[in-house]
Structure formats: C-alpha cells, structure tokens
Amino acid sequence: MEDITVNELKERLENKEKFVFIDVREEYEYEDDNLEAWNIPLADIPEKLSELEAHKEEEIVVHCRSGARSGNAKKFLESKGFTKVRNVLGGIVAYRELEEE
C-alpha cells in the first residue's frame, strides 16, 4: 500500500479517522515525544504478531523517528500477509517540523 505523508497523517489525526497507528521506536524515544500511537518497538513486532493479527484487514500506519525503522516494519508485516500497511514518510521528525510551520 502507498506510504503516507505527514500532512495526510496530521489531517487524519485531527479528523479522528479510524486506523491502527503504531510507533516502532524504542520505549525511551516514545516517552520523550509521541503522537499517542501504540508503541511496539521494531524488534518486538514478531512477538506481537498474534495481537496484530486481529487488525490484519484494517489500515495500519507505522511510524518511527525518520521513516527507516517503520519502513522495515511495513516490509515485515507485508511479508506476513498484512496488505494495508502504510509508512509515515519522514517520521516524527517531519511531523514535528510540519507543526512548526
């Protein structure tokens, strides 16, 4: 599925649209700054697959600091049959820059 821009994410969060939102950064990064997503560090995704399975048919948006780890999470989830996964391009860094404009 096509990735998502920070502009689109911001609009969708403001409109309280329904999607599964996952932050794949480490817990300490999440505690420093977060967008209230479900925090599942990238390394923990394989062991959380059973929990994620319930959301297999839903749109899943993954983000991290810059988009690299979440890109890997997207590829992993797609390899497990998840077809509606989108990566936030630029991650939380780009999101916060957008808010400063």
Secondary structure, DSSP 8 states (H G I E B T S, - for coil): ---B-HHHHHHHHHTT---EEEE-S-HHHHHHS--S-EE--GGGTGGGHHHHGGGTTS-EEEE-SSSHHHHHHHHHHHHTT---EEEBTTHHHHHHHHHH-
